[in-house]
Amino acid sequence: MDLTANKADKGAPTSKIIRLDLAYEGTEFCGWQVQVHQRSVQGVLEEAIYATTGERLRVRGCSRTDAGVHARGYVASFISRTTIPSERLVYPLNQHLPRDVRIHRSSEAAPGFDARRCAAGKTYSYTFSTAAQEPVLGRQLIAWERGSLDEARMQEACVLYQGTHDFRAFRSQGSSVVGTVRTLHEVRLEREGDLWRFWVTGNGFLYNMVRILVGTLFEVGHHTKTLADVRAALAGGDRLRAGRVAKPEGLILERVYYENQW
């Protein structure tokens, strides 16, 4: 019997699942997911982990955000054998991350935790301005929508969105997801002068779904789509009855919910 091998096994660090809570400004990224020869949030995070722990590994993200989309409450997870205490990874990782990505909290997760697979819901916000001129300050975080909008009609459309529906009319082409029924628990539109903010919380979202919900609101507000169009899109799944895909820069992933938080 090789006792040396047994001793080495006993001394080796055991693997653990580490959860990261982070934020990023998505303007200069191709999105969350690694893309060849492009700058991604996943890519810079994996490089920071390698620089900190010496491990080449794959990080799981709670959502595959698109280019230009931001996150305030993003959650990622990975399996590691690092001997650095999980709760002490924030500082060294941030030292190796660019300024447009910041980790707020690191912790050891329960066995089986996966940031994407275990997510039970998400909250997004979309901020836009209807000022006469495009905003100069904060333009990476605020979309600009030309022209006046009918707020009352838009509020009525928000009410139609809420609840459980088949949202296949509110997804872009290229999605491989089979099930398209989702439940939106809260949908609201706030306004302060020329600055507007759309909030939506649901148990899941299809590809570009939030941006199409917003784009449809814009068209309802401009009277190029009607409330009947919204009802028809929800009932029949016809993509043409829903609106356009709104610009990415106003969209922020605000929070991710897991079963113990939902």
N, C-alpha and C positions, 0 to 999 in steps of 0.2 A: 504493500500500500504506500502511495506517495504522500507522506505526511506534510511535506513542504508545500505541495499544491493546495492541500486543505487549509494550511495556515495562511497562504496567500489569499485564498478566497474569503476567509474570515476577516482579513484585514482590509479588503477592498471596500470602498464606499458603496453603499446601496443606492439604487436609483430612487428618485422622488419626482413628483410632479410639482412644478413651480408655476404659480399664477402671477402674472404681471398686470397691473392696472396702469394704463398710460393714456397720453393725449398726443395728438399730432396735428400739425397744420399741413394739409394735403396738397398745397399749390404746386410744389416742386416734385411731387411723387407721381409715378404712373398708376398708383393705387396701392392697396395693401399687398397684393400677391406678387411674388418674385416674377419678373419678366426679363428675358435675355437682353443684356446691354441697356437696361433701363433702371432707374432709381426707384426702389419700392420700399415701403415701410417694413415689410417682412425682411427684406434683404439687409437693411441697415441694422435692424434689431438682431438678426442672426450673426452679423459681423461683430456687434458689440458683445454678444454672449461669448463668441469665440475669443475675443480679446480679453475678456474677463475670466473665463473658466478654462479656455483651451479646448472646448468641445465644439465640434462641427455637428450641428443638429438642425432639425426642422421645427420651427415655431408654428403653433396652431393659433389662428386668429378667430375671433368671434364673428367676423363679417368680412367679406371681400369688398371693401369700399373701392370706388372707382377713382380715377385720376381727378385731382382737384377737390375731392371730398375730405372733410375734416372729421376728427373725433375728439371728444372731451372725456368720454368714459369708456374707452376701448379696453377689452380684456384679451390677453394672450396667454398661452400655456405651453410648456415644454417639459420633456423628461430629461433629467440631469443627474449626474453623479458628483457634482461639485461638492466640496467640503465647506464651501462658504455658506453660512446660515442663510436660509431663504429670505428672511426678513432684512438681511443686510446687503442685498444685491442692488438696491436702488442707487446708491451713490456710485459704485464702480461702473455700473452699466451706463448711467447718465454721463459719466466721464468719457465714454467711448461713443456716445450718440451725438448726432448733429442737433443744432438748436431747435429744429422744427419737430423733434420727438422728445418727449419727456415721460419718464416712468414716475408715477406717484407712489406706488406701493408694490411690494413683492411679498409673497407668502407661499407657504407650502400648502398645496391643495389636497383634498381627500383623494384616496385611490380611485382611479377611473375618471377623474375630472378631465374634461376636454372643453376648451373655451368655446368652440363652435357647436359641437354636438350636444352639449349640456345646456346651451342657452335656451331659456324659456320665453324670452321676449326682449324687445328693445324699444327705446324712445329716441326719436329723431326730431331735430328742429330744422327749419328752413327759414333763413332771414333774407328779406329782400326790401329794396327801396323803390318807391315810385316818385322820387324827387325829379325835378325838371332836368337835372344833369346827373350823370353817373357819379356815384360817390368816389372820392379820391382816397380818403383815409379809410382803411379797413375794407377795401374793395375785394380782397381775397376771401373775405368772410361774408360779404353781403352781395347778393345778386341784384341786378338792376332790371326792373320791368318798366318799359315805356308806357306812358299813357295812364289815364285814370281807370280805376277799377270799381265795380259795383260791389261794395262790401257786403251788403245784405244778401245778394245772390250767392256770394262765396260762402257766407256763413251757412246758408241753406244746403249748399253742396257738402260742407263738412259734416252736417247731420246725416246726409245720405251715406257718406263713407263709413260712418261708425257702425259697428256690429260685425257679424260673420257673413262674408260674401265670397264668391268666386272672383278673384281679382285678375283673371287671365288677360283681360283687356288692358290692365295697368302694368304690363311687363313688356320689356323690349325683346326683340328677337335675339336668339342666341342662348336663351335660358333652357337648360336641360331638365329643370324641375318638373316632375309629373303632376304632383298635387298643387293646385293653385288656390285652394280655399284658405283664407286667413281671417283672423278676428282682430279688429281694431277696437281696443278698449276705450281709448280717448283720442279725440280729434278736436283741435281748437285752433282758431285763428285770432291773433292779437294784433292790435294796431296802435301806434303812437305817432300821430302825424303822418309823415311819409315813410316811416319805418314799420314794417310788418314782420310778424314771426308766426310761422305755422308749426304746430306741435302735433306729433302723432305717436301713439304707443300701441304696439300690437304684439301678437305672439310670433310673428315672423313676417318677412317682407320678400317679395320677388325681385328679380333683377330690374333695377331702375324704378321700382314701384313708387317710392316716395317722390322721386322727381317727376313721375308722370301724374301722381296725385296733385302735385303743385302745379304742373303745367296745365292740367285740366281746370284747376281753380282759376288760373290766369285767363283761360279762354272763356270760362263762365263769367268772370269779372269784366271781360271785354265784350260780352254778348256775342261771341263767335261760336260758343257752345251753349246749350240750354240745360236746365235741370233735367229735362226729359232725356237728353243725350247721356247724362250721368247715370240716370236710372237704367237706361238701355245698355250701357257699357257694363254695369254691375250685373244685370240680369242675363244678357246675351253673350258677353265676352268678346264683343266686336272691338278690336283695337282702334278702328277708325272713329268710333263714337267717343273714345277718351281723347284727352289732349296730348300736347307735345311733351317731350322730355325737357324739363326745366334745366337751366345751367347748373353745373356741379358746385360752384363756389359758395352758394348759400347753405349747403347741406352739412349738418353736423350730427354725428352719432353721439347722443348725449349720455345714454346709459344702457347697460346690458343687465338683464335680470336672469337669475338662476332660480331653481325651484324653491330654495329657502328664502328668497326675496320677493317672489311674485305674489 
